[in-house]
Amino acid sequence: RRPPREIIVVSASDNWQADKDELTPLFENSAVRFIFEKAQARSLTVQRNQATKHVSGDIILFTDDDGLIFPDFADEMMRIYEQDVSGRIVGVGGT
């Protein structure tokens, strides 16, 4: 398994600060960069654009608050990118 380089949460929850306070300590001694901030607006597009401003890597994996992913989801997504030696793939989606 491959840990993420960074996790960015943009929350539109009324309890966003309490959620941030609960999660932040989990990353204090971690190599994972963790950013958690209040959404500028309750909008999927606005929240994703807000999060994207903080991204430092080349590949972004978006998940939503109502989505469930398997533990190997990121590994499978990266496997597809890594097999593309010509650099033609620009996006991969999961179902």
FIZABA-815761 format. One record per residue (C-alpha): x, y, z negated; residue number from 1. Coordinates in nm, 2 decimals. Layout:
# residues N
c1:X | c2:Y | c3:Z | num:NUM .
...
END
This chain:
# residues 95
c1:0.00 | c2:0.00 | c3:0.00 | num:1 .
c1:0.11 | c2:0.35 | c3:0.08 | num:2 .
c1:0.03 | c2:0.62 | c3:-0.17 | num:3 .
c1:-0.08 | c2:0.96 | c3:-0.03 | num:4 .
c1:0.17 | c2:1.25 | c3:-0.02 | num:5 .
c1:-0.10 | c2:1.49 | c3:-0.13 | num:6 .
c1:-0.47 | c2:1.49 | c3:-0.24 | num:7 .
c1:-0.67 | c2:1.80 | c3:-0.18 | num:8 .
c1:-1.02 | c2:1.83 | c3:-0.33 | num:9 .
c1:-1.26 | c2:2.12 | c3:-0.24 | num:10 .
c1:-1.56 | c2:2.08 | c3:-0.46 | num:11 .
c1:-1.90 | c2:2.24 | c3:-0.42 | num:12 .
c1:-2.02 | c2:2.09 | c3:-0.75 | num:13 .
c1:-2.16 | c2:2.31 | c3:-1.02 | num:14 .
c1:-1.92 | c2:2.12 | c3:-1.25 | num:15 .
c1:-1.61 | c2:2.16 | c3:-1.03 | num:16 .
c1:-1.40 | c2:2.31 | c3:-1.31 | num:17 .
c1:-1.47 | c2:2.02 | c3:-1.55 | num:18 .
c1:-1.39 | c2:1.78 | c3:-1.28 | num:19 .
c1:-1.07 | c2:1.95 | c3:-1.20 | num:20 .
c1:-0.97 | c2:1.96 | c3:-1.57 | num:21 .
c1:-1.04 | c2:1.58 | c3:-1.60 | num:22 .
c1:-0.85 | c2:1.48 | c3:-1.28 | num:23 .
c1:-0.55 | c2:1.72 | c3:-1.29 | num:24 .
c1:-0.37 | c2:1.54 | c3:-1.58 | num:25 .
c1:-0.37 | c2:1.21 | c3:-1.38 | num:26 .
c1:-0.12 | c2:1.37 | c3:-1.14 | num:27 .
c1:0.11 | c2:1.56 | c3:-1.38 | num:28 .
c1:0.39 | c2:1.30 | c3:-1.36 | num:29 .
c1:0.31 | c2:1.19 | c3:-1.01 | num:30 .
c1:0.49 | c2:1.24 | c3:-0.68 | num:31 .
c1:0.15 | c2:1.31 | c3:-0.53 | num:32 .
c1:0.08 | c2:1.68 | c3:-0.48 | num:33 .
c1:-0.27 | c2:1.75 | c3:-0.62 | num:34 .
c1:-0.49 | c2:2.05 | c3:-0.54 | num:35 .
c1:-0.84 | c2:2.09 | c3:-0.66 | num:36 .
c1:-1.04 | c2:2.41 | c3:-0.60 | num:37 .
c1:-1.39 | c2:2.55 | c3:-0.59 | num:38 .
c1:-1.55 | c2:2.55 | c3:-0.24 | num:39 .
c1:-1.60 | c2:2.89 | c3:-0.08 | num:40 .
c1:-1.94 | c2:2.77 | c3:0.04 | num:41 .
c1:-2.14 | c2:2.45 | c3:0.02 | num:42 .
c1:-2.07 | c2:2.34 | c3:0.38 | num:43 .
c1:-1.89 | c2:2.03 | c3:0.51 | num:44 .
c1:-1.71 | c2:2.24 | c3:0.78 | num:45 .
c1:-1.62 | c2:2.52 | c3:0.54 | num:46 .
c1:-1.49 | c2:2.28 | c3:0.28 | num:47 .
c1:-1.28 | c2:2.08 | c3:0.53 | num:48 .
c1:-1.13 | c2:2.40 | c3:0.68 | num:49 .
c1:-1.06 | c2:2.53 | c3:0.33 | num:50 .
c1:-0.88 | c2:2.20 | c3:0.24 | num:51 .
c1:-0.69 | c2:2.20 | c3:0.57 | num:52 .
c1:-0.52 | c2:2.53 | c3:0.48 | num:53 .
c1:-0.33 | c2:2.34 | c3:0.21 | num:54 .
c1:-0.22 | c2:2.03 | c3:0.42 | num:55 .
c1:0.15 | c2:1.99 | c3:0.46 | num:56 .
c1:0.15 | c2:1.66 | c3:0.66 | num:57 .
c1:0.08 | c2:1.57 | c3:1.02 | num:58 .
c1:-0.21 | c2:1.33 | c3:0.95 | num:59 .
c1:-0.52 | c2:1.42 | c3:0.75 | num:60 .
c1:-0.77 | c2:1.16 | c3:0.62 | num:61 .
c1:-1.10 | c2:1.31 | c3:0.52 | num:62 .
c1:-1.35 | c2:1.14 | c3:0.29 | num:63 .
c1:-1.68 | c2:1.28 | c3:0.16 | num:64 .
c1:-1.83 | c2:1.26 | c3:-0.18 | num:65 .
c1:-2.08 | c2:1.00 | c3:-0.06 | num:66 .
c1:-1.83 | c2:0.78 | c3:0.13 | num:67 .
c1:-1.68 | c2:0.46 | c3:0.02 | num:68 .
c1:-1.35 | c2:0.33 | c3:0.16 | num:69 .
c1:-1.16 | c2:0.00 | c3:0.12 | num:70 .
c1:-0.83 | c2:0.00 | c3:-0.06 | num:71 .
c1:-0.64 | c2:-0.07 | c3:0.27 | num:72 .
c1:-0.83 | c2:0.20 | c3:0.47 | num:73 .
c1:-0.54 | c2:0.44 | c3:0.49 | num:74 .
c1:-0.29 | c2:0.16 | c3:0.57 | num:75 .
c1:-0.51 | c2:0.06 | c3:0.86 | num:76 .
c1:-0.55 | c2:0.41 | c3:0.99 | num:77 .
c1:-0.17 | c2:0.46 | c3:0.97 | num:78 .
c1:-0.11 | c2:0.13 | c3:1.15 | num:79 .
c1:-0.30 | c2:0.26 | c3:1.45 | num:80 .
c1:-0.09 | c2:0.58 | c3:1.46 | num:81 .
c1:0.23 | c2:0.39 | c3:1.42 | num:82 .
c1:0.15 | c2:0.16 | c3:1.71 | num:83 .
c1:0.10 | c2:0.45 | c3:1.94 | num:84 .
c1:0.46 | c2:0.50 | c3:2.04 | num:85 .
c1:0.36 | c2:0.73 | c3:2.33 | num:86 .
c1:0.18 | c2:0.98 | c3:2.09 | num:87 .
c1:-0.15 | c2:0.97 | c3:2.28 | num:88 .
c1:-0.38 | c2:0.92 | c3:1.98 | num:89 .
c1:-0.50 | c2:1.24 | c3:1.82 | num:90 .
c1:-0.78 | c2:1.11 | c3:1.60 | num:91 .
c1:-0.90 | c2:0.78 | c3:1.45 | num:92 .
c1:-1.24 | c2:0.73 | c3:1.28 | num:93 .
c1:-1.36 | c2:0.46 | c3:1.04 | num:94 .
c1:-1.71 | c2:0.32 | c3:0.99 | num:95 .
END
